[in-house]
Amino acid sequence: MTLSNNTTMLMMLFSSILWISANAYYHCYPAAFAASSSPSPTQAGEAEHSSGRRWKNRRKRQTFLPSPARQVTPEEEAALLDQLGYVPPNICSISARSGNATNSAIDTSSKGIGRPIAIQSYPLLVQIVNKEENKHNQTPFPTMYWLTCHHVSKAISEIERNGYVRKFQSRLEDDASLAKEWWQCHEDYAAERWELLSDSDREWLLSTNQLDEEDNNSEQRKVDSMREMIQYSGVAGTDHRRLRENTDEDDKNEDSSLYVPSVKCLHSHYAHYRSQKEGGSAVINIVGKWTHELLIEEFPDLII
């Protein structure tokens, strides 16, 4: 292998590590990341949150296109603004509410019924670089479901501090049937995210640039990397395809069949579980379900 190839592989590996690290941070600390460039329902609510203030300053320099799948009412925007201090520009919809409510009568207190628990996010965050020239900068946003309710997020953080990430990991590793479902859960998540893309965005990610210019090759590598992430990363940024390939290579080991993707972050799994539709064909996120049961047991006064 040439030095050039080695350098390219190292750069791709480093890039992947950065994306995975950022992705994990998305799950646990959503208030630190992207927010809406559209007018807020109330500017006062934005000022009450440090994340809102940070985004207000950032928004002076950056503008984002709304999600093409956006279905959010002004009342729901107000609730998200109250929870986060901003409204994510790539939001598709509120995917879960407290008390499994389906209406928009929103009370964002810890005992409120109908407050947002999780949202569904579009897989691409599109920044407007030059409006006159119609130039955009696309960034992958692999976290399809994430928590917005800080009451639930705080409770889950307490569960994590009590060692349940490791405990849940052990449960999965000790049961072959659970391990098989866990793999499928990640694959279903990635497939759902891919299908969430618009036809034009999916076509763009699948396009192959045949030009030989160095700049175009660099841009194509960027698009290829984005496609790989969106198409194959599971819950919490797990690259299920690469993990599966590595596992297949180690099939001679006795415990290889019980090797499962790392649990990582309970926040992301809970957001996924709460957003899954009853009676759907996808495998239920069992870690999210276990987290839900613990929340009911350990935090009985929290309406979830």
Secondary structure, DSSP 8 states (H G I E B T S, - for coil): --HHHHHHHHHHHHHHHHHHHHHHHHHH-GGGS----S--S-HHHHHTSHHHHHHHHHHTT-EE---TT----HHHHHHHHHHHSS--TTEEEEEEEGGG--S-----STT-SS-EEEEEE-SEEEEEEETTTTEEEEEE----EEE--HHHHHHHHHHHHTTHHHHHHHHHHT-HHHHHHHHHHHHHHHHHHHHHS-HHHHHHHH-------HHHHHHHHHHHHHHHHHHHB-GGG-BHHHHHHHHHHTTTSTTGGG-------HHHHHHHHHHS-TT-SS---HHHHHHHHHHHHH-TTS--
